[in-house]
Amino acid sequence: MSTVTTLILAPETINTGILKSTPKSNRFDASLISPWLNIAEIRFLKTFICAAFYDEMIANMNPLPTNYNPALGPVVKKFPTDAALETLWTQYLLDYLSLAVYYVALPNIVIQTGSNGLYFNNTEFSTNAGPNGLKLMQNIQLQNLNDLKPPIITYLCDNEALYPLFCRDGVCTDCGCTGCADGTGCTGKVPQSGRDLGIQFY
């Protein structure tokens, strides 16, 4: 039985201590987000990073969850043998992918499935935010994702020599931004899909 390997690992979206990449508690149940890692990468990362570059990162990544907060234990790097990929991860991809996973998983966190169907997961000490809270949070996080994506592309284009497998003319396709497509230079602005432009309605 094959398992899907993803760049982001479930603990990396949670166990970041004071260096939080998403608004989840350190005690958050990782099983609620682990099914959505691959879907989040397909939707938010693989749309502008080609398979060759993605496979290079998978091949060079540390299989252990990273830790960049010394208060939580020894520092564990994502790419201990590749400084360029490590910079890309710590400055751009960790926050971006953590937020993407949170965004994709959020409906299944707010509304869960049990043996008797769907239910809002309330606890003794809290009340579920319900569909209105879900809609508000998804709208906020989708805007954050749309704001984080262009700087990643601009950084990769500006540092093409460090990331030769990033999708550019003559490698896969161009990186997808408006400037690279017409030869005027990287703008970091990528046409977004209809799913990533509007407000979430429930």
Secondary structure, DSSP 8 states (H G I E B T S, - for coil): ------SS-GGGGT--TTS-SSS--TT--GGGTGGGHHHHHHHHTTTTS-HHHHHHHHHHS-SS--B--GGGSS-B-SSTT-HHHHHHIIIIIHHHHHHHHHHHHHHHHHEEEETTEEEE--BTTB---HHHHHHHHHHHHHHHHHHHHHHHHHHHHHTTTT-TTSS-TTTSS--S-HHHHHTS---------GGGTS----
